[in-house]
Amino acid sequence: MTKYHFVAASEKFLTVEEPLEEILKERRRNYSENDKEIDFWLLLNPSFLNAPQFADLNKKIPSPSAAVISTDKKFITFLKLRLEFVAYGEFECPSPEIEDALATDSLN
């Protein structure tokens, strides 16, 4: 199993109100320059938030939601401190509740 760490908030907050795109772009550039494999992802409407363990958290996040997940706890801690008004947590995957960490739900 792999441990993932995340910050989550409304999609509008993460993609419009905060300079998240700039942060992720800079991190991708740094990884590329250092031949490091990408270990972070921006998910719109992430499925893992529907897991029973996140029921209370999911109720607090306005819809549609978004999350940045990573296997790098320090990066997620940095985002939590930088973005301030986000939920954060961790989970292991695959598990009976979360089969695919990068899965998203379609908005109908």
C-alpha positions as CSV (number, residue, x, y, z in Angstrom):
1,M,0.0,0.0,0.0
2,T,1.0,3.6,-0.7
3,K,0.4,6.4,1.8
4,Y,-1.1,9.6,0.2
5,H,-1.4,13.0,1.8
6,F,-3.8,15.6,0.6
7,V,-5.2,19.1,0.9
8,A,-8.8,19.6,-0.3
9,A,-11.1,22.6,-0.8
10,S,-13.6,23.8,-3.2
11,E,-12.5,23.7,-6.8
12,K,-13.0,27.4,-7.1
13,F,-10.8,28.1,-4.1
14,L,-7.9,25.9,-5.3
15,T,-8.0,26.8,-9.0
16,V,-9.2,30.4,-9.1
17,E,-8.7,32.2,-5.8
18,E,-5.3,30.8,-4.9
19,P,-2.1,30.8,-7.0
20,L,-2.0,27.0,-7.0
21,E,-1.2,26.7,-10.7
22,E,2.0,28.7,-10.2
23,I,3.1,26.5,-7.3
24,L,2.4,23.3,-9.2
25,K,4.1,24.6,-12.4
26,E,7.2,25.5,-10.4
27,R,7.3,22.2,-8.7
28,R,7.0,20.3,-12.0
29,R,9.8,22.4,-13.4
30,N,12.0,21.6,-10.4
31,Y,11.2,17.9,-10.7
32,S,12.0,17.9,-14.4
33,E,15.4,19.7,-13.8
34,N,16.3,17.1,-11.2
35,D,15.0,14.0,-13.1
36,K,12.5,13.3,-10.3
37,E,9.3,11.4,-11.0
38,I,6.1,13.4,-10.4
39,D,4.5,12.4,-7.0
40,F,1.7,15.0,-6.8
41,W,-1.6,15.4,-8.6
42,L,-4.4,18.0,-8.8
43,L,-7.7,16.1,-8.8
44,L,-11.1,17.8,-9.6
45,N,-13.9,16.1,-7.7
46,P,-11.7,13.4,-6.2
47,S,-13.4,10.1,-5.5
48,F,-11.4,9.3,-2.3
49,L,-13.3,12.0,-0.4
50,N,-16.4,9.8,-0.7
51,A,-14.7,7.1,1.5
52,P,-16.5,6.6,4.8
53,Q,-13.4,7.8,6.7
54,F,-13.8,11.2,5.1
55,A,-17.6,11.6,5.5
56,D,-17.3,14.4,8.0
57,L,-14.6,16.2,6.1
58,N,-16.4,15.8,2.8
59,K,-19.5,17.6,4.3
60,K,-17.3,20.6,5.0
61,I,-15.9,21.0,1.6
62,P,-18.0,23.0,-0.9
63,S,-18.9,21.2,-4.1
64,P,-17.4,20.8,-6.6
65,S,-14.3,19.9,-4.7
66,A,-10.7,19.6,-5.7
67,A,-7.6,18.1,-4.0
68,V,-3.9,18.0,-4.4
69,I,-2.6,14.6,-3.4
70,S,1.0,13.5,-3.0
71,T,3.2,10.8,-1.5
72,D,5.4,13.6,-0.2
73,K,4.1,14.6,3.2
74,K,6.4,17.7,3.4
75,F,4.9,19.1,0.2
76,I,1.3,18.7,1.4
77,T,2.3,20.3,4.8
78,F,3.8,23.2,2.8
79,L,0.5,23.6,0.8
80,K,-1.5,23.4,4.0
81,L,0.5,26.3,5.5
82,R,0.6,28.2,2.2
83,L,-3.1,27.9,1.4
84,E,-4.4,28.0,4.9
85,F,-8.2,27.4,4.4
86,V,-8.0,23.8,3.2
87,A,-8.8,20.5,4.7
88,Y,-6.0,18.0,4.9
89,G,-5.4,14.4,5.7
90,E,-3.9,11.1,4.6
91,F,-5.0,7.6,3.5
92,E,-3.5,4.4,2.2
93,C,-4.4,3.0,-1.1
94,P,-5.4,0.6,-2.5
95,S,-7.9,-0.3,0.2
96,P,-11.4,-1.7,0.3
97,E,-12.7,1.9,0.6
98,I,-10.3,3.6,-1.9
99,E,-9.2,1.4,-4.8
100,D,-7.6,4.2,-6.9
101,A,-6.1,7.3,-5.3
102,L,-6.3,9.3,-8.5
103,A,-9.9,8.5,-9.4
104,T,-12.4,11.3,-9.9
105,D,-16.2,11.4,-10.0
106,S,-17.9,12.9,-13.0
107,L,-20.2,15.8,-12.3
108,N,-23.7,15.3,-13.7
